[in-house]
Amino acid sequence: MPLTPEQQAEIDEARATPRQTLRAVSEGMERHLYVAHPVLDHGLLRVIDYMGDDSAIVQAARVSYGRGTKAVSNDEGLIRYLMRHWHSTPFEMCEVKFHVKLPVFVARQWIRHRTANVNEYSARYSILDREFYIPAPEQLAAQSTVNNQGRGAVLSGEEAQRVLDILRDDAMRSYDHYEGMLSQEGQQGLARELARMNLPANIYTQWYWKTDLHNLFHFLRLRADAHAQYEIRVYAEAMCRIVADWVPLAYAAFEDYRLGGVSLSGKAVEVLKRRLAGETVTQETSGMSKGEWREFEGVWR
Ligand SMILES: Cc1cc2nc3c(=O)[nH]c(=O)nc-3n(C[C@H](O)[C@H](O)[C@H](O)COP(=O)(O)OP(=O)(O)OC[C@H]3O[C@@H](n4cnc5c(N)ncnc54)[C@H](O)[C@@H]3O)c2cc1C
């Protein structure tokens, strides 16, 4: 578990002091509030705060005075309509703030999502912990031979051991040097902001990350996807489970239209029409490139 007993005690205390509120409360999200969900070997994900629920989306779409409609089926229909037609602003009325502990190389991918507010742990101010991401044996894969951005077969035996030894030794040696540079007996020690520069990218950092539901769905569509790197995907998948409990109607619509659905080009629609009319269409006669055709055919497999 990536938490110290003191950190767990702080979380327990926060959860032990509920307050009454007039604000919209999502029962599903209340169960997650402050709880640390472990991710990777030392990482975590937890909800620090949130605003809104499914009704808040409906309420914003209708600009109503109360809490949306009484009938859940009406709310569900409207939310599905909004999702289907890319009416995104009602989803922006819901917000969530996460505390994430993640390896630096994952943080570099994550930070590319610009539509969020971020506060990162300062390694100029504080000393980083000796915590490095070391892949589990089943994630220690070779370079893919078919996808330049992916993994192939899992390494095994001597090769796997050699790689693990290198990862561990390099991390520990770098950290020893980091500590050594920060404080040397009888000497001033190097500034924290400089000593950190030779730490490897698998060291853990932490941040608070706040975004709205529309942009969170965008993040999840890209990062919970099979093409995303495993190490960021596991965070996205943990978020999906939380969001499903927070806004079940909105998440179900997202799962259906975005995660499970596909977007077809005009050419793809033409090919479908021609096929439905009984014509045999190939990549050469489709007007699509080889890559487009491969993806198009992949949808139906
Ligand atoms: C599988 C995968 C592989 C990738 N590979 C690479 C890679 O090799 N190299 C690389 O550099 N990146 C790579 N990326 C990162 C990718 O190119 C995007 O930068 C990242 O996914 C963030 O997406 P975004 O800009 O849509 O998201 P966000 O920054 O969250 O923005 C959300 C949406 O807001 C709008 N928006 C935000 N800011 C602006 C703006 N300033 N101007 C106009 N519109 C804006 C856009 O509509 C955008 O889609 C990869 C991402 C994935 C998922």
The ligand as an ORCA input file, in Angstrom:
! r2SCAN-3c Opt
* xyz 0 1
  C      -2.125      6.891    -27.525
  C      -1.512      8.261    -27.498
  C      -0.285      8.479    -28.090
  C       0.293      9.768    -28.082
  N       1.523      9.968    -28.655
  C       2.102     11.180    -28.619
  C       3.403     11.429    -29.183
  O       4.024     10.541    -29.731
  N       3.940     12.671    -29.081
  C       3.269     13.701    -28.482
  O       3.798     14.824    -28.428
  N       2.054     13.518    -27.955
  C       1.450     12.293    -27.994
  N       0.211     12.113    -27.408
  C      -0.443     13.261    -26.767
  C      -1.571     13.818    -27.658
  O      -1.069     14.299    -28.876
  C      -2.289     14.968    -26.925
  O      -1.388     16.027    -26.674
  C      -2.863     14.528    -25.596
  O      -3.565     13.315    -25.755
  C      -3.801     15.607    -25.071
  O      -4.944     15.630    -25.898
  P      -5.795     16.949    -26.134
  O      -4.914     18.064    -26.596
  O      -6.965     16.582    -26.980
  O      -6.319     17.180    -24.614
  P      -6.488     18.470    -23.708
  O      -5.227     19.251    -23.616
  O      -7.083     17.944    -22.427
  O      -7.533     19.324    -24.451
  C      -8.897     18.902    -24.562
  C      -9.475     19.574    -25.779
  O      -9.505     20.986    -25.535
  C      -9.192     21.686    -26.709
  N      -7.997     22.518    -26.464
  C      -7.235     22.524    -25.348
  N      -6.265     23.424    -25.426
  C      -6.395     24.003    -26.642
  C      -5.679     25.020    -27.326
  N      -4.646     25.660    -26.777
  N      -6.078     25.335    -28.564
  C      -7.130     24.720    -29.145
  N      -7.853     23.761    -28.542
  C      -7.498     23.403    -27.304
  C      -9.000     20.659    -27.819
  O     -10.211     20.430    -28.464
  C      -8.638     19.402    -27.055
  O      -8.939     18.217    -27.737
  C      -0.384     10.851    -27.438
  C      -1.628     10.608    -26.846
  C      -2.186      9.347    -26.855
  C      -3.519      9.126    -26.191
*
